Each structure stands twice: as structure tokens, then as C-alpha cells.
Amino acid sequence: MINNLKGRFAMFYKYRFLLQNLIQRDIKVKYRRSTLGILWSVLNPLLMMLVMTLVFSHFFRFDIENYPVYLLSGQLLFTYFTESTSMAMESVIGYAPLIKKVYVPKYIFPLEKSCFAFINMCFSLVALLVVMVVTGAKFYPTFILAFYPMAMLFFFSLGVGLFLASSAIFFRDIIHLWSVFTTVLMYASAIFYPTSILDGTIMQLLINFNPLYWYIDAFRQCILRGGMLSFNHIFICALCAVIALIVGAKVFKKGQDNFILYI
């Protein structure tokens, strides 16, 4: 097993420049011919936050302290998950011409999309800082601990992305179904409403089984509440990431030899 891990790390190190170039290419393509360029990574979540805050805080009257920060903190992590998994799902299909010409470890492509989306999320954190300053939110020392749920979400999203990338090659309908599923998932992740309104309901139970809820709640615990991560936050976030990564890697490895026949 140790030799196998060494071999994988050696392979990853060998293709590190390809991974770097693919990430740089995606960044250039996304903001090509855009006047504001990468600033849209900050403006997009800010504009969405303004619209959603207007709708949910005034129309539904949620009693949440500093609702803009509460909303944006959940929105940033959920957007990263959907962007990362959606791009990873179509990554192997998108790079089919390259795969047919030269040998490249196919896991590089879902990994690159996850890294690209993570970089976008890090840029978008500037929007969160701006909102915190404008709304007078407190900056707690636990702010630095927010990196833990972000890192665990990266591995969780990568695992899901690997699973989807392999599945989408053989069953293209998954690409369309996934967008529907993530829309439903958004309402089950407590992004724009407090979980207190669900006490004692079946929906509360379902949310507790939603991994994204735990990543978002752990992030808010550090950013918004200024508290230390609980054992549940640490354990559940890590457990979900490990399970997703193992399952995703095994499914991807099992199917990758047949990718060339379907792409």
C-alpha cells in the first residue's frame, strides 16, 4: 500500500506543470475579453448576496444576526461545491481530443477543475471580508480555523467530482440530472434560513444527513459565531471527505480504461 501511494505521488509530481497550466488556461478563458476580469469573482457573490438578502431578510423576516454575512458564508461554499462538481463531471469529456492523442493521467482533469473552483472561492472570500467590514461584523481569532471546513470540502467535492466524471461518460443523462439535484440540495443546506425554524421536523433530520450543511455550519461557526469547531464538525467533515474521496477514486479508477471507448 505504501509503495502504491508513493507511485501515485510520483505520478502527480510528474504532471504538476500540466495541472498548473490547465488551471492558468481556465482562468484566462473564463475572464477573457472581460473588462473587470477576475474582479467578477468578488462582484458576483456580492450582487447575489444583495438580491437574496433583500428577498429573504425583508420578506421572510428571519431573525438572524448579521444576515448578509450568514447568507454569503453559506452561498460561497455551496457555489464552490456546485461549480467544482459540475465542471469536474464534464472534464474528461471536454478534454477528449487531448486524451485521444497523448497519454495523460485522466484524474488530472477532475482535479484541475476542483483546484480552479477552489481558487475562485478564495478570491470570492474578499467579498465576504468586504461585507463583514461594511456591516460591522466582529473578526474573531477563530477566523483562521475556517480553512479546515474549506479544505475538507475540497476533498469532498473532488471525490464527488471523480464519481460524476466517471459516471457521466457512460450515462450522459447524469449531466442534466445533477443540475436538478443541486437545486434541490440548495434548499436542504440551510443557506438562507436558520435551522431553528425546522426544529422537530423531518426536514431537520434530512439536513443533518446532508454533508454540505456540516461544512457550511462549521465555516459559520468560525467566521460568524467566533466559536471553536465542535467534535461533530471536525469528525463529520473529515469522514464525509474521506468516504467521498475513496468511493470517487475507486469508481474513477475502475472505469478509466474504458473511457476512450465512450468519449
N, C-alpha and C positions, 0 to 999 in steps of 0.2 A: 504493500500500500504506500509506504514511504517513497519507494522508487517511482511509483506511478505519479505521486504528487510532484516529485522532482521533475519528472518528464513533462508534466503539464506546465509547471512554472517556466521550464526551459523553453517550451514552445511559445508561451505567452511572451517571454522576454525577447525571443527571436523576432516576433511580429509586432513589437511595441511601436515601431515607427509607422507601420501601416495603420495601426489603431489611431495614432496621433494625427496622421494625415487625413484619415477619414473624418475625424471629429472636426478638424480645421475646415475641411471641404463643406461639411454640413452647415457650419456656422456662416461661411461665406455665401453659400447658396440661399440660406434662409433669409439673410439680410441684404442680398444683392439688390441694387437699384433702390434701396430704401434710404431716405434722407436721414432719418433718425437712427437707423442701423440697430445696434444691439440695445439701444435705449428702450426699444419696444418690449424687451424682457422685463423692464420696470414699469412702463406705462400700461401694458396690457392688464396685469393683475390690479393695478391701481384703478383703472377705469371699470373693470368688472366689480371690484370691491365697492366703488361708489354707487353703481347701479343696484347691486344686491343689498347694500346697506339701506338705500332709500326704500326699496321694496319691503324687505323683511323687518327692519327695525321699526319702521313707522306704521306699516300696515298690520303687522302681526304683533307688534308690541312685546318683543321678547325682553325679559328683564335680565340683561347680560351687561356686566360692567365692561366698558370699552368694547362695544360690539364690533367696530371696524377691525380691531386687532384680532378679535376672536374669529371673525369671518375670514379675514385674509390669511391667518395662520393655517386654517383648515383648507382653504382654497389652494394655497401654494403646494401643499403636499399632495392633495388629490390630483391637481393638474399635472404634477410630475409623474404620478403613477399612471394616469391615463395616457399621457404623451409618451412616456417611456415604453409601456407595453404595446401601445398601438404601433409605434414605429418599429419596435423590435419584431412584432408579428409579421410585418411585411418586408423586413430587412433582407432575408435570404432571397426572396422572390425579386426584390429590387436590384440586387447585385448578381442576378442570374448570368448576365453576359460575362462578368468577370470570373465567376465560378467555373463557367464552361471553358475558359481559356487557360487559366493557370490554377495551380493548387494553392488554396488559402484555407486555413482552418475556419470552418464555417461558423463557429461560435463567435468569431471576431465581429461579425456583423450585428447580432443582437446586443453584444457587449458594447459596441461602439454607439449604438442608439441610446442605450441606457446611460452611458457616460455623457453623451451630448445633452440629453434631457436633464441630467443632474447638474451640469454646468449652467444650463438655462435657469434651473431652480435657484442656484446660488446667486446668479445675477438678480433674480426676482426678489431675493431677500432684502435687497436695497429698498424695494417698495415697502416691505414690512417695517424697516427701520424708519423710513420717512413717515409712515402712518403713526408709528409709536411716538415720534417726536412731536408731530402735529397735534395728536390727541392727548399729549401729556402723560403717556403711559410710563410706568416705572421700568427702569432697566435693572433687572435682578442679576446677581452674580451667577445664578443658575443658567443664565443665557447660553453659556458655553456648553452646557450639558445637552442642549438641543441637537448637537451634532450626532448624538447617539441614535435617536429615532430616525434622523435623516440617513445615517449610514445603514441602519438595519432596513429601512425602506428601500434603499438602493439595491441591496441583495435580494430582498423580497421581490421587487419589481423585475430584477434580472432573471430570477427563477421563473416567474410567471411569463416573462418575455420569451425565454428559451422554450418553454412549453408551447406557447402560442405560435412561435416561429415554426416549430416542427409540425404542429397540427394544421396550420394554415396551408402548408404546402400540399397536404393530402386532402384537406377539406376546406376549400376556399370560402365556404359559407360562414366560417368562423369569423372572418374579417368583418362581415356585416353584423353578425350576432354580438360581437364584442362591443361595438358602439352602443347597442341597445342595453347590454348588461352594465356597462359603466355608467350609463344614465340612471339606471335603477340603483346602482351602487352609491351614487352621489347622495341620494336621499336616505340611504341607510348608513351614512358615515358621520352624521351629526356635524355637518359643516356649517350650516346656517341656523341651527336651532339648538337649544340646550337639551341634554338628555333628561333633565329633571321633569320635563313635560311628558315623558314616556314612562315614568315610574309605575311599575306594576302591570305593564302591558306586554303583549307578545313581542311588539316591536323592540322594546328594551332588551329582551332576551336575544333577538336576532342581531342587534347591534353589537352585543357583547361577543358574538361569534364572528364579527367582521374584523379581520386583521387591520384594515385601514383605520378603523376607529381608534385602535390602540396606538398606532403610530401618530395620529393626529392629536390624541389626548395627551400622549407623552410629550409631544412638542409644545402643546399649550401649557402643560404643567411647568415646563422650564421657562417659557417665554412670558406667559400671561399671569400665572399664579405665583411664580417665584419659588416653587417647591422642589424638593428633591424627587427624583424618579422613584416610584414605588417598586417593590419586588415584582408585582404584576406587570408593570410597564417594561421592566428590564427583561424579565423571563419571556413574556408573551411575544414581544417584538423580536427577540432573538430566535425563539422557537419557530415562529412563522417564517422568518427569513431562511433559517436552515432547512426547514421542510420544503419550502418553495424552491430553493436552490438545488437541493438533492433531486427532487422529483423532476424539475425542469431540465437539469443536466442529463439525467438518465434517459428521459424521453427524447431529448435532442440527440444524444449520442446514438441511441438505438435506431433512429430514423435517418441520420445524416448520410449514410451510404446510399440511400435510395433517393435523396433529394434531386440528384441530377436527372432522374427519370421523369420528374414532375414539374420542374421549373421551366 
